[in-house]
Amino acid sequence: MSGRVIVITSGKGGVGKTTTNANIGTALARMGKKVVMIDTDLGLRNLDLLLGLENRIVYTIVDVVEERCKLKQALVKDKKNPNLCLLAAAQTRDKSAVTQEQLKEICEKLQKDYDFILVDCSAGIEQGFQNAVAGASEAIVVTTPEMSAVRDADRIIGLLEAKEEIKSYKLLLNRVRPNLIKSNDMMSVEDVVEILSAELIGIIPEDTGIITSTNKGEPIVNDEKSLAGQAYNNVARRIIGEDVPFLNLEEPQGVMAKVKKFFSGLIGKEK
Amino acid sequence: MDKGYIENGFIVDVSNANKTSEIIYELSRILDLPDAQSKKVCLKLGNADLSTTELTSIKALVESMNSEIEFITTGSNVTAKSAEEMEIEVSVLENKVPTPEFDADREKINKELEKALDKIFGDDNSEIKTFAQEKELKEYKEEVKSDKVDKSVTDSNIGEISKEQQIDTDNSPLTTHFSLNETNNSQNLDDFNSELSDANKIEGEDIKEIDFNLDDLRKSLRETEKLPTLYIQRTLRSGQSISSDGNMVIIGDVNPGSEIIAKGDITVWGILGGIAHAGSDGNKYARIRALKMNAIQLRIADVFARRPDSINIPYIQKTDTFVPEEACIRKKQIVISKIHEV
């Protein structure tokens, strides 16, 4: 078995790299794929929090690199899904503790046993980014419909294109607010795709449920009702090659709108 | 002759010091204060016998601080003679200053401590035993109860001392610990214990059976006392890591994401929210104490425990109530118990 190594990166901080990583990983594992996530954000690790695995971490990636433990010992199994594993970053060290070659080696070892290796990248384009990209062959660039995030994503795509190892990269648009797009207060999906001229793999709507799910330490894809959860699920399905249409985010919101929709549905059926 | 007040001067009382070196140390400490500069000094000496040369050096010290010895009171005739030779006004106190009995007191205290320790950690006559099973514990408790009744009936005439002893035995750490384990029904502890066996598996190795050996415990307690102690007065934040070859005392919080590692005991005067590893060189009798035990992980020697998922909330929980707790190894698991008011 040779697993796919996907790096999730953005350049700008706070656009949702780690959230994306946690949710796509969980969604893939729910589909029965064997997934391992690597947190390369040494010193500012968060992925374990989002998965609620902080209390289980004994060994980190730095322990693996410095040969204090075996790679298998450092993999933390998810609470619910046995297909999902986490290789945590060390909180008490900095980015220089792991080199590109070492990360590449870890990825190669993991490829034998896992279908997907999702690498969570740190913000910025310095060593943290270079490390994370080293072992990957695919990339997902996360951005939000803001000028600054799009500019940084453009820079990142430029760097990714220069890397020979990266065979393909896809764009994931996060925190989209259809209402604002409608009122021309936010860049539309088409605008962003046109600026970056990259293939889109998903559109995730802004969802307050993300905040609660982060605080609980449970990825939002486990919540079937959540729109963002569904969107992440669709991204995962696209990753494994299914053809899934993009969600219609411009659904009317609010109680009155829902009532209207319900009645219009009835009328539509009678016709 | 007692001059309680001297114009533009003050009395320096060094009557507790019996050696020249002590007197000089005290004097230099006092005269170094900004208020003490260029003033007259009345020196109140104790029973120390000072020769002329010693007095000269003291005088030189006072003068080097821009002060002047006005007169001396002393309990020693030798000192008075040498002062008269140096033409310093002197008065001999008729009632000699009593030499403080610190040493005797300390010996007494030490003996009592020793006794108390023996009582707690068991010499041959000790009443306290280790309990292999809960049954034994219950039986023991009943025994203690019946003992107590007997004592209170028969020893009622003896008075206060025996009462104190009874209190002592009641509050000895071991008994409180075990009774706590039984009576503490709080969700936290139960959850913690129920997940412990699971947690131990994470290490991937079987943890060796740890026998609770009183002799070893006593020895290790003494050894831990001898270790150097690192004393930190600040809050440890995420990503910070401190390790020590001895014990560790932290006055402040230990935030989630930070870790503290010590070969001896760890005491946190605040909220322990990070990872704490006591007895890192294999001391299975090491303990972790905190005003609020909220740790993500606790490690003692090679035993490992993690916070139960049910209360595993990543952000810091603010608390109004602090319940001091202590973690130690019992039957190869980490057990947390409340520290009772003694």
Interface residues (C-beta under 8 A of the other chain):
Chain A: G43 L44 L49 G52 E54 N55 R56 I57 V58 Q73 V76 K79 Q91 T92 T214 N215 K216 G217
Chain B: A199 I202 E203 G204 S238 G239 Q240 S241 P256 G257 S258 E259 I296 Q297 F304 R306 R307 D309 N312 I313 P314 Y315
